[in-house]
Amino acid sequence: MEQRSVEVLRLTAEETEALTPGVNLICKEAGNNFIIYKDVKDRAEPYKACRNVCKHQGGTFVKDVEDSTRRVLRCTKHGWKLDPTTMKYVNPPDSFSQDKLVPELDEDGRLSLLELIPPEPWGTDVRPPQTILPGEVQLTFFAHACMELKLGDKTMFFDPWLTGPAFARGWWLVHEPPADWLERLSRADLIYISHVHSDHLSYPTLTLLSEKNPNIPIYVGDTAMPVFCKLEQSGVQLNNINVCSFGVWQEVNADLRFMILMDGVHPDMDTCILVDYKGHLILNTVDCTQPNGGRLPQNVDIMMSDFAGGASGFPMTFSGGRYTDEWKAAFISTERKKLLYYKTQVVRDVNPKVYCPFAGYFVEAYPSDTYIRDTNTKNSAERLNALINRYSDHIITWTPRPGATLDLARVLDDTVDRRLAIVDPPPGTKIYKDSWDFDFYIDKINESIESEIFAYPDWIPFYYEWAGFRDYNLVLRMIETDEDFHPVEGGYDFLVDFSDLSFPQQRPAREHAYLEIKNRIGVHRQTVLKGLFWDDLYIGFQNRISRDPDTFHYKFWNHMQILLPEQPPDWTGFLCKQRKMHDGKYARAVWKPSDKSNSVVSSLLDMLVRAKLLLVPGVMASMATAVYLLLTFKR
């Protein structure tokens, strides 16, 4: 199937002549807006054009009143900025480029804009839907983004995060997966894992799976950053990982096939999937910001997507300047609404028979993250489904609970009550988690704290030279902290100047961007020791950030979150050299936690969290009793 071009806008000769030098915002109809930049000095390319749609969640660009050049445009959703003279984003800097339209000027002075339409691979070898029987196609929700699909005699799983935390220790499951999840997962015929983020690629889950069935077929997209790039560091044994080209049907059997599609905003790491069983289509866009560049199949049988928001360190972990609690609360509220309406529009465009919001059921459950949990409010699946029902009442919406099952054949049968298509878990089934085994996972993370490499300050240049980010006018101050982000005595506090990858004792005198990050020492040292992406620190809410000026340095974060080397630093070689250099003695003491009291405290705090509001009346009653007895004895 070849790429084709489509005329998306034609201006009359008079309309073309009326275009002013510089930016022109053309509004023809809702959802069909364009940006045309007219450059009277450029005879070779007098017009540049694109759709007026921001790559980040589909916002609309307007002229930026703060721009003195009067050529930069600002997105009304999140403030991203576009320079239409180059069609590149200037905020975030060094990030994305807008997809250009092709301008053509005919002999009569009429301007046409042509859009190059990439192939829509699901349009190749289309199979008409066949009749399916009750029980033949069933979807069972497990937790977060994990869904079990029964497709005839095959069973497929999506993104199994079913135990342990994600993003180091920042995210924990809201739901209690079905009790037999490990048995069912290990018996699956195939597993799809969408991307490298640990709420989808869960090594705690895969560790248990590999002990049961290390040869289970796992399918991932051919992303620039391989999904399993850190498999060696994980120590997990998986023997049947299949990397799939994008937009190509993967034939499972005569009835079942699937294709993996890339994200238009993050093609180097994010993917989504389209499943075809006997001509019935199931679309799972997972976390994609712009799944398949916004070009998706329509009228599918079932669609799934994320819904919640609140999955970023911004603005929760930021401080200074505008980042007051009031500003954060207002920002989060606005963002939630924007995300709701964006998801609603995508669902309406796809027009599925059934829509299921998932991939958003996580909670910042650890007691030290109470501030994040209480402030970082998220959308509910119920609210999104209510919004979809308001505008598209013909779409069946499903708010899933662990163990609930949807039967596609019953959805398609107009002669029965479609509510019978969804079977909820039996009464008494545990739906929500109330304990998370904090100590086991956090103690494992904190094992990195006492690693010998941190006895030698040279680990700092060694690590950042391995990371490979440089030639950028940014100075980083990194501070190791305790649970409450207070610097720890004996921890590291250092500067990195990325302009020349030097490590000064003081901030340079030249003008530069400055980023200060306070990291919880355990997660920081694990990230360094294992060469992990900085997602654990940033998305996992394990740091606190301030910056001057208040600018998102996309190039820096993209490198540290996606582009780090696949192989970890050679710490064995580093230690060998350092031991010789220091005659077998430590250059400094390695910071160590005082004792195991932290584990005891966290257990007590965990008990308080689990007790929730039920604890309050009990405490109040105990306090009242104590006061009464005290007053009695005083008499």
C-alpha positions as CSV (number, residue, x, y, z in Angstrom):
1,M,0.0,0.0,0.0
2,E,1.7,3.2,-1.2
3,Q,1.7,6.7,0.2
4,R,-0.7,9.1,-1.4
5,S,-1.3,12.8,-1.5
6,V,-4.6,14.5,-0.8
7,E,-5.5,18.2,-1.3
8,V,-6.6,19.5,2.1
9,L,-7.0,23.2,1.3
10,R,-7.4,25.3,-1.9
11,L,-7.4,29.1,-1.8
12,T,-8.8,31.2,-4.6
13,A,-6.4,33.6,-6.4
14,E,-8.0,36.4,-4.3
15,E,-7.5,34.6,-1.0
16,T,-3.9,33.7,-2.0
17,E,-3.2,37.3,-2.8
18,A,-4.7,38.4,0.5
19,L,-2.2,36.3,2.5
20,T,0.0,38.7,4.5
21,P,3.7,38.3,4.9
22,G,4.5,36.3,7.9
23,V,2.0,34.1,9.8
24,N,-1.5,33.4,8.5
25,L,-3.9,31.3,10.5
26,I,-6.6,29.8,8.2
27,C,-9.8,28.5,9.8
28,K,-12.1,26.7,7.3
29,E,-14.1,24.5,9.7
30,A,-13.9,22.9,13.1
31,G,-10.9,20.6,13.2
32,N,-9.6,21.7,9.8
33,N,-7.3,24.6,10.5
34,F,-4.0,25.5,8.9
35,I,-0.9,27.6,9.4
36,I,0.6,29.3,6.3
37,Y,3.8,31.3,6.6
38,K,4.4,33.6,3.7
39,D,8.0,34.6,3.1
40,V,8.2,37.3,0.4
41,K,12.1,37.1,0.4
42,D,12.3,33.4,-0.3
43,R,11.6,32.9,-4.0
44,A,12.4,29.2,-3.8
45,E,10.0,28.5,-1.0
46,P,7.6,31.4,-0.5
47,Y,5.1,29.4,1.4
48,K,5.4,27.0,4.3
49,A,2.4,25.3,5.7
50,C,1.1,22.8,8.2
51,R,-2.1,21.8,10.0
52,N,-2.8,23.9,13.1
53,V,-2.6,21.0,15.5
54,C,0.0,20.7,18.2
55,K,1.8,17.4,18.4
56,H,1.1,17.3,22.1
57,Q,-2.5,16.3,22.6
58,G,-3.8,18.2,19.6
59,G,-4.0,21.8,20.8
60,T,-4.5,24.8,18.6
61,F,-1.8,27.4,17.9
62,V,-2.4,31.1,18.3
63,K,-0.1,34.1,17.9
64,D,2.1,34.6,21.0
65,V,1.6,38.1,22.3
66,E,4.9,37.8,24.2
67,D,6.8,37.2,21.0
68,S,8.5,40.4,19.8
69,T,9.3,38.9,16.4
70,R,5.6,38.2,15.8
71,R,6.4,34.9,14.2
72,V,6.3,32.4,17.1
73,L,3.0,30.6,17.7
74,R,1.8,29.3,21.1
75,C,-0.4,26.2,21.8
76,T,-3.4,27.1,23.8
77,K,-3.3,23.7,25.7
78,H,0.1,23.5,27.2
79,G,2.1,26.5,26.0
80,W,4.2,24.7,23.5
81,K,5.7,27.1,20.9
82,L,6.2,26.7,17.2
83,D,8.4,28.7,14.8
84,P,6.5,28.4,11.4
85,T,9.5,29.7,9.5
86,T,11.2,26.4,10.2
87,M,8.2,24.3,11.4
88,K,10.2,23.4,14.5
89,Y,9.1,23.7,18.1
90,V,11.1,26.2,20.1
91,N,9.4,25.2,23.4
92,P,10.4,22.6,24.3
93,P,13.7,23.5,22.6
94,D,15.5,21.0,20.5
95,S,12.4,18.7,20.4
96,F,9.9,18.2,17.6
97,S,9.2,19.3,14.1
98,Q,5.7,19.9,12.7
99,D,4.6,17.7,9.8
100,K,4.7,20.0,6.7
101,L,2.1,20.3,4.0
102,V,3.1,20.7,0.4
103,P,2.1,24.1,-1.1
104,E,1.4,24.3,-4.8
105,L,0.7,27.5,-6.7
106,D,-0.9,27.1,-10.0
107,E,-0.8,29.4,-13.1
108,D,-3.9,31.3,-12.0
109,G,-2.5,32.2,-8.6
110,R,-4.4,29.6,-6.6
111,L,-2.7,28.0,-3.7
112,S,-3.3,24.4,-2.8
113,L,-2.0,22.5,0.2
114,L,-1.3,18.8,-0.2
115,E,-1.0,16.4,2.6
116,L,1.1,13.2,2.2
117,I,-1.0,10.4,3.6
118,P,1.1,7.4,4.8
119,P,-0.2,3.9,4.2
120,E,-2.9,2.7,6.5
121,P,-1.7,-0.9,6.8
122,W,-5.0,-2.2,8.3
123,G,-6.5,-1.4,4.9
124,T,-4.4,-4.2,3.3
125,D,-6.0,-7.6,3.1
126,V,-9.2,-6.5,4.8
127,R,-11.2,-9.4,6.2
128,P,-15.0,-9.1,6.5
129,P,-16.2,-9.8,10.1
130,Q,-17.3,-13.4,10.6
131,T,-19.9,-14.6,13.1
132,I,-18.5,-15.3,16.5
133,L,-20.1,-17.3,19.3
134,P,-20.6,-16.3,22.9
135,G,-17.4,-17.1,24.8
136,E,-15.3,-17.0,21.7
137,V,-13.9,-13.5,22.2
138,Q,-13.6,-12.4,25.9
139,L,-11.6,-9.7,27.5
140,T,-10.8,-9.9,31.2
141,F,-9.3,-7.0,33.1
142,F,-6.5,-7.7,35.5
143,A,-4.9,-4.4,36.6
144,H,-3.7,-1.0,35.2
145,A,-2.9,-1.7,31.5
146,C,-3.1,-5.5,31.8
147,M,-5.9,-7.2,29.9
148,E,-6.3,-10.9,29.1
149,L,-7.8,-11.6,25.6
150,K,-9.4,-15.0,24.8
151,L,-9.4,-15.2,21.0
152,G,-10.8,-18.5,20.0
153,D,-8.3,-21.1,21.2
154,K,-5.5,-18.5,21.8
155,T,-4.9,-16.3,24.9
156,M,-3.1,-13.0,24.7
157,F,-2.0,-10.6,27.4
158,F,-1.3,-6.9,27.2
159,D,1.3,-5.1,29.5
160,P,1.3,-7.3,32.6
161,W,2.2,-5.2,35.6
162,L,0.7,-7.3,38.3
163,T,3.0,-7.2,41.3
164,G,5.5,-4.8,42.9
165,P,6.0,-1.1,42.2
166,A,6.7,0.8,39.0
167,F,9.2,3.7,38.5
168,A,11.4,2.4,41.3
169,R,9.0,2.9,44.3
170,G,6.8,5.7,43.1
171,W,3.8,3.9,41.6
172,W,1.8,1.1,43.1
173,L,-1.2,-0.9,41.8
174,V,-4.7,0.3,42.8
175,H,-6.4,-3.0,42.1
176,E,-5.8,-6.5,43.4
177,P,-5.4,-8.7,40.3
178,P,-7.2,-12.0,40.1
179,A,-5.7,-14.4,42.6
180,D,-4.7,-16.9,39.8
181,W,-3.0,-14.2,37.7
182,L,0.4,-15.9,37.6
183,E,-1.0,-19.2,36.4
184,R,-3.1,-17.6,33.7
185,L,-0.2,-15.3,32.6
186,S,2.2,-18.2,32.3
187,R,-0.2,-20.2,30.2
188,A,-0.8,-17.5,27.7
189,D,0.1,-18.0,24.0
190,L,1.6,-14.6,23.6
191,I,2.2,-11.3,25.4
192,Y,2.4,-7.8,24.0
193,I,4.4,-5.2,25.8
194,S,3.9,-1.7,24.5
195,H,7.0,0.2,25.8
196,V,9.9,0.4,28.2
197,H,8.1,2.2,31.1
198,S,7.9,0.0,34.1
199,D,4.1,0.2,34.5
200,H,4.0,-1.8,31.3
201,L,7.4,-3.6,31.3
202,S,7.2,-4.8,34.9
203,Y,10.4,-6.7,35.9
204,P,8.9,-7.8,39.2
205,T,6.1,-9.4,37.3
206,L,8.4,-10.9,34.6
207,T,10.7,-12.3,37.2
208,L,7.8,-14.5,38.5
209,L,6.7,-15.3,35.0
210,S,10.2,-16.4,33.9
211,E,10.3,-18.9,36.7
212,K,7.1,-20.4,35.4
213,N,7.6,-20.1,31.6
214,P,10.8,-18.4,30.3
215,N,9.9,-19.5,26.8
216,I,6.6,-17.6,26.5
217,P,6.4,-15.6,23.3
218,I,6.6,-11.9,23.9
219,Y,6.1,-9.3,21.2
220,V,7.3,-5.7,21.1
221,G,7.6,-3.0,18.5
222,D,10.9,-2.2,16.7
223,T,11.5,1.1,18.6
224,A,14.7,3.0,18.4
225,M,15.1,2.4,22.2
226,P,14.5,-1.4,22.4
227,V,11.8,-2.3,24.9
228,F,14.1,-4.9,26.5
229,C,17.2,-2.8,26.5
230,K,17.8,-3.3,30.2
231,L,17.0,-7.0,30.3
232,E,20.6,-8.0,31.1
233,Q,20.6,-5.7,34.1
234,S,17.3,-7.1,35.3
235,G,18.6,-10.7,35.6
236,V,15.3,-12.0,34.2
237,Q,15.6,-15.0,31.8
238,L,13.2,-14.6,28.9
239,N,14.0,-16.6,25.8
240,N,11.3,-15.8,23.2
241,I,11.2,-12.0,22.6
242,N,10.0,-11.1,19.1
243,V,10.6,-7.6,17.7
244,C,8.0,-6.6,15.1
245,S,8.2,-4.1,12.3
246,F,5.5,-1.4,12.5
247,G,2.4,-1.8,10.5
248,V,2.9,-5.4,9.5
249,W,0.4,-8.1,10.3
250,Q,1.8,-10.8,12.6
251,E,-0.1,-14.0,11.7
252,V,-0.8,-16.1,14.8
253,N,-3.2,-18.6,13.1
254,A,-5.8,-18.5,10.4
255,D,-8.2,-16.5,12.6
256,L,-5.9,-14.3,14.6
257,R,-3.4,-11.6,13.6
258,F,-2.1,-8.3,15.1
259,M,0.0,-5.4,14.1
260,I,2.0,-3.0,16.2
261,L,1.9,0.8,15.4
262,M,4.1,3.6,16.6
263,D,3.3,6.8,18.4
264,G,3.5,10.0,16.3
265,V,5.1,12.1,19.2
266,H,7.4,9.4,20.7
267,P,8.1,7.0,17.9
268,D,11.4,6.0,19.5
269,M,9.7,4.3,22.5
270,D,5.9,4.3,22.4
271,T,3.7,1.8,20.6
272,C,0.1,0.7,20.3
273,I,-1.5,-2.5,18.9
274,L,-4.4,-3.5,16.6
275,V,-5.7,-7.1,16.9
276,D,-7.8,-8.7,14.2
277,Y,-9.8,-11.9,15.1
278,K,-12.0,-13.1,12.3
279,G,-12.3,-9.6,10.9
280,H,-13.2,-8.1,14.3
281,L,-10.8,-5.3,15.4
282,I,-9.6,-4.5,18.9
283,L,-7.5,-1.3,19.2
284,N,-5.3,-0.6,22.2
285,T,-3.7,2.8,22.0
286,V,-2.1,2.4,25.5
287,D,-0.2,5.5,26.5
288,C,0.4,6.9,23.0
289,T,0.1,10.7,22.8
290,Q,-0.6,10.6,19.1
291,P,-1.2,6.9,18.2
292,N,0.0,6.2,14.7
293,G,0.3,9.9,14.1
294,G,-3.4,10.4,14.7
295,R,-4.4,8.0,11.8
296,L,-6.4,5.2,13.3
297,P,-8.9,2.6,12.0
298,Q,-12.5,3.6,12.5
299,N,-15.6,1.7,13.6
300,V,-13.5,-0.9,15.5
301,D,-15.2,-3.4,17.8
302,I,-13.3,-2.5,21.0
303,M,-11.0,0.4,21.9
304,M,-8.8,0.8,25.0
305,S,-6.7,3.7,26.0
306,D,-5.2,5.5,29.0
307,F,-7.3,8.1,30.8
308,A,-5.9,9.2,34.1
309,G,-3.1,11.8,33.7
310,G,-0.9,12.5,36.6
311,A,1.9,10.3,35.2
312,S,4.7,12.9,35.2
313,G,7.0,14.6,37.7
314,F,5.7,17.9,36.3
315,P,4.6,19.9,38.2
316,M,4.3,17.9,41.3
317,T,8.0,17.6,42.0
318,F,8.9,21.2,41.1
319,S,9.5,24.1,43.5
320,G,10.3,27.8,43.5
321,G,8.8,30.6,41.4
322,R,5.3,29.9,40.3
323,Y,5.2,26.3,41.7
324,T,3.0,27.0,44.8
325,D,0.5,24.4,45.9
326,E,-2.3,26.7,44.6
327,W,-0.7,26.9,41.2
328,K,-0.2,23.2,41.0
329,A,-3.8,22.5,42.0
330,A,-5.1,24.8,39.3
331,F,-2.7,23.4,36.7
332,I,-3.6,19.8,37.5
333,S,-7.3,20.5,37.4
334,T,-7.0,22.2,34.0
335,E,-4.8,19.4,32.6
336,R,-7.3,16.8,33.7
337,K,-10.1,18.5,31.9
338,K,-8.0,18.9,28.7
339,L,-7.0,15.3,28.8
340,L,-10.7,14.2,29.2
341,Y,-11.8,16.2,26.2
342,Y,-8.9,15.0,24.1
343,K,-9.5,11.4,24.9
344,T,-13.2,11.9,24.2
345,Q,-12.5,13.3,20.8
346,V,-10.1,10.5,19.9
347,V,-12.7,7.9,20.9
348,R,-15.4,9.7,18.9
349,D,-13.1,9.7,15.8
350,V,-12.4,6.0,16.1
351,N,-16.1,5.3,16.9
352,P,-15.8,1.9,18.5
353,K,-18.7,-0.3,19.6
354,V,-17.1,-0.6,23.0
355,Y,-14.6,1.7,24.8
356,C,-12.7,0.8,27.9
357,P,-10.4,3.3,29.7
358,F,-7.5,1.6,31.4
359,A,-3.8,2.1,31.9
360,G,-4.3,4.7,34.6
361,Y,-5.0,2.7,37.8
362,F,-1.9,3.5,39.9
363,V,-1.5,5.2,43.3
364,E,1.4,6.9,45.1
365,A,0.8,4.6,48.0
366,Y,4.1,4.8,50.0
367,P,3.6,6.9,53.1
368,S,6.5,9.2,52.3
369,D,4.6,10.2,49.1
370,T,1.4,11.3,50.8
371,Y,1.9,14.9,49.4
372,I,2.1,13.5,45.9
373,R,-0.9,11.2,46.4
374,D,-3.1,13.9,47.9
375,T,-2.2,16.6,45.4
376,N,-1.7,14.7,42.1
377,T,-5.4,14.0,41.5
378,K,-6.3,12.1,38.4
379,N,-9.2,11.6,36.1
380,S,-11.6,8.7,36.9
381,A,-12.6,6.2,34.3
382,E,-16.2,6.8,35.2
383,R,-16.0,10.5,34.4
384,L,-14.4,9.9,31.0
385,N,-17.1,7.3,30.2
386,A,-19.8,9.7,31.2
387,L,-18.4,12.3,28.9
388,I,-18.3,9.9,26.0
389,N,-21.8,8.8,26.7
390,R,-23.0,12.4,26.7
391,Y,-21.6,13.0,23.2
392,S,-21.8,9.5,21.7
393,D,-24.5,7.6,23.5
394,H,-24.3,4.7,20.9
395,I,-20.8,3.8,22.2
396,I,-20.9,1.2,25.0
397,T,-18.5,2.2,27.8
398,W,-16.9,-0.2,30.2
399,T,-15.3,0.8,33.5
400,P,-13.4,-2.4,34.3
401,R,-12.8,-4.1,37.6
402,P,-10.2,-6.9,38.1
403,G,-11.7,-10.2,37.1
404,A,-14.6,-8.6,35.1
405,T,-15.1,-10.0,31.6
406,L,-16.6,-8.6,28.4
407,D,-18.0,-11.0,25.8
408,L,-17.8,-9.5,22.3
409,A,-20.4,-11.8,20.8
410,R,-23.0,-10.6,23.3
411,V,-22.1,-7.0,22.5
412,L,-22.7,-7.6,18.8
413,D,-26.0,-9.4,19.4
414,D,-28.8,-6.7,19.1
415,T,-31.4,-9.2,20.2
416,V,-30.2,-9.4,23.8
417,D,-29.6,-6.9,26.5
418,R,-26.0,-5.7,25.9
419,R,-25.5,-5.3,29.7
420,L,-25.3,-9.0,29.8
421,A,-22.1,-8.8,27.8
422,I,-20.2,-7.7,30.9
423,V,-19.8,-10.1,33.8
424,D,-18.5,-8.5,37.0
425,P,-16.3,-10.5,39.5
426,P,-18.2,-12.5,42.1
427,P,-19.5,-10.7,45.2
428,G,-16.8,-10.6,47.9
429,T,-13.9,-10.5,45.4
430,K,-11.2,-8.2,46.6
431,I,-11.1,-5.2,44.2
432,Y,-8.6,-2.7,45.8
433,K,-5.2,-3.3,47.3
434,D,-4.6,-2.4,50.9
435,S,-1.0,-3.5,51.3
436,W,1.9,-3.4,48.9
437,D,4.9,-5.2,50.6
438,F,6.8,-1.9,50.7
439,D,9.8,-3.1,52.7
440,F,10.7,-5.9,50.4
441,Y,11.0,-3.7,47.3
442,I,12.4,-0.6,49.0
443,D,15.1,-2.6,50.9
444,K,16.1,-4.1,47.5
445,I,16.4,-0.6,46.0
446,N,18.4,0.6,49.0
447,E,21.0,-2.2,48.6
448,S,22.6,0.1,46.1
449,I,23.3,2.8,48.7
450,E,26.3,0.9,50.2
451,S,27.9,0.0,46.9
452,E,31.7,0.4,46.9
453,I,31.7,2.7,43.8
454,F,30.3,5.5,46.0
455,A,33.5,5.4,48.1
456,Y,35.3,7.0,45.2
457,P,34.2,10.5,44.1
458,D,35.5,9.8,40.6
459,W,32.2,7.8,40.0
460,I,30.7,11.2,39.1
461,P,32.7,12.0,35.9
462,F,32.8,8.3,35.1
463,Y,29.0,8.0,35.1
464,Y,28.3,11.2,33.3
465,E,30.9,10.5,30.6
466,W,29.2,7.1,30.2
467,A,25.8,8.8,29.9
468,G,27.2,10.8,27.0
469,F,25.2,14.1,27.2
470,R,27.3,17.2,26.5
471,D,27.6,20.3,24.3
472,Y,24.5,21.9,25.9
473,N,24.5,25.1,28.0
474,L,23.1,23.6,31.1
475,V,24.6,23.3,34.6
476,L,23.1,20.6,36.9
477,R,23.4,20.5,40.7
478,M,22.6,17.0,42.0
479,I,22.0,16.5,45.8
480,E,21.4,13.2,47.5
481,T,18.7,13.4,50.2
482,D,16.7,11.4,52.7
483,E,13.0,10.5,52.4
484,D,11.9,14.1,53.0
485,F,14.4,15.6,50.5
486,H,16.8,16.9,53.1
487,P,20.4,16.6,52.2
488,V,22.1,13.7,54.0
489,E,25.3,14.1,55.8
490,G,28.0,12.2,53.9
491,G,25.8,12.1,50.7
492,Y,27.0,13.6,47.4
493,D,26.3,17.2,46.3
494,F,27.9,18.1,43.0
495,L,27.8,20.2,39.9
496,V,27.9,19.0,36.2
497,D,28.5,21.6,33.4
498,F,27.2,20.0,30.3
499,S,28.7,22.6,28.0
500,D,32.0,20.9,28.2
501,L,31.1,18.0,30.6
502,S,33.2,19.4,33.4
503,F,32.5,19.2,37.2
504,P,33.1,22.6,38.7
505,Q,33.1,23.4,42.4
506,Q,31.0,26.5,41.9
507,R,28.5,27.6,39.3
508,P,30.2,29.2,36.2
509,A,30.2,33.0,35.8
510,R,28.8,32.8,32.3
511,E,25.1,32.9,31.5
512,H,23.7,29.4,31.6
513,A,20.5,27.4,32.3
514,Y,20.6,25.9,35.8
515,L,18.8,22.8,37.1
516,E,18.9,21.7,40.7
517,I,17.7,18.2,41.5
518,K,17.3,16.6,45.0
519,N,17.2,12.8,44.7
520,R,16.3,10.3,47.3
521,I,19.6,8.5,47.8
522,G,18.4,4.9,47.4
523,V,16.7,5.4,44.0
524,H,19.5,7.8,42.8
525,R,22.2,5.3,43.6
526,Q,20.3,2.4,42.0
527,T,19.8,4.4,38.9
528,V,23.5,5.2,38.7
529,L,24.7,1.7,39.6
530,K,22.5,-0.1,37.1
531,G,22.6,2.5,34.3
532,L,18.9,2.9,34.4
533,F,16.8,5.6,32.7
534,W,16.0,8.6,34.9
535,D,12.2,7.8,34.6
536,D,12.5,6.2,38.0
537,L,13.5,9.5,39.5
538,Y,11.3,11.8,37.5
539,I,8.1,9.9,36.7
540,G,8.5,8.1,40.0
541,F,8.3,11.3,42.0
542,Q,11.7,10.5,43.7
543,N,13.2,13.9,43.3
544,R,12.5,17.6,43.8
545,I,13.4,20.0,41.0
546,S,14.0,23.7,40.6
547,R,15.2,25.5,37.5
548,D,16.4,28.9,36.3
549,P,15.1,29.9,33.9
550,D,11.8,28.0,34.2
551,T,12.3,26.1,30.9
552,F,11.8,22.4,30.0
553,H,15.1,21.2,28.5
554,Y,13.7,18.5,26.2
555,K,17.1,17.6,24.8
556,F,18.5,16.8,28.2
557,W,15.5,14.9,29.6
558,N,15.0,13.0,26.4
559,H,18.6,11.8,26.5
560,M,18.5,10.8,30.2
561,Q,15.1,9.1,29.8
562,I,15.5,7.4,26.5
563,L,19.0,7.7,24.9
564,L,21.3,6.4,27.6
565,P,23.6,3.6,26.5
566,E,22.0,0.1,26.6
567,Q,24.9,-1.4,28.5
568,P,25.5,-0.2,32.1
569,P,28.7,1.6,33.1
570,D,31.7,-0.7,33.5
571,W,31.8,-0.5,37.3
572,T,34.1,-3.5,37.5
573,G,36.8,-1.8,35.5
574,F,36.2,1.5,37.4
575,L,36.6,-0.2,40.8
576,C,39.8,-2.0,39.7
577,K,41.3,1.3,38.7
578,Q,40.2,3.1,41.8
579,R,41.5,0.4,44.2
580,K,44.9,0.6,42.6
581,M,44.9,4.4,42.7
582,H,44.0,4.5,46.4
583,D,46.1,1.5,47.5
584,G,43.0,-0.6,48.3
585,K,41.6,2.1,50.7
586,Y,38.4,4.0,50.3
587,A,38.7,7.6,49.2
588,R,35.8,8.5,51.5
589,A,33.3,6.7,53.7
590,V,30.3,5.3,52.0
591,W,27.0,6.7,53.3
592,K,25.0,4.1,55.1
593,P,21.5,4.3,56.6
594,S,21.7,4.3,60.4
595,D,19.8,1.0,61.1
596,K,16.7,-0.9,60.1
597,S,14.5,1.5,62.0
598,N,13.4,3.0,58.7
599,S,11.8,-0.3,57.8
600,V,10.0,-0.5,61.2
601,V,8.7,3.1,60.7
602,S,7.5,2.4,57.2
603,S,5.7,-0.6,58.4
604,L,3.9,1.4,61.1
605,L,3.1,4.1,58.5
606,D,1.8,1.5,56.2
607,M,-0.5,0.3,58.9
608,L,-1.7,3.9,59.4
609,V,-2.3,4.2,55.6
610,R,-4.3,1.0,55.5
611,A,-6.4,2.0,58.5
612,K,-7.3,5.2,56.7
613,L,-10.2,7.2,58.2
614,L,-11.2,4.2,60.4
615,L,-8.2,5.0,62.5
616,V,-9.2,8.5,63.3
617,P,-12.3,7.8,65.5
618,G,-10.3,5.2,67.4
619,V,-7.4,7.6,68.1
620,M,-9.9,10.4,69.1
621,A,-11.6,8.0,71.5
622,S,-8.3,6.9,73.0
623,M,-7.3,10.5,73.5
624,A,-10.6,11.3,75.1
625,T,-10.3,8.4,77.5
626,A,-6.8,9.4,78.4
627,V,-7.9,13.0,79.1
628,Y,-10.8,11.8,81.2
629,L,-8.6,9.5,83.3
630,L,-6.1,12.3,83.8
631,L,-8.7,14.7,85.0
632,T,-10.2,12.1,87.3
633,F,-6.9,11.4,89.0
634,K,-6.2,15.1,89.4
635,R,-9.4,15.4,91.4
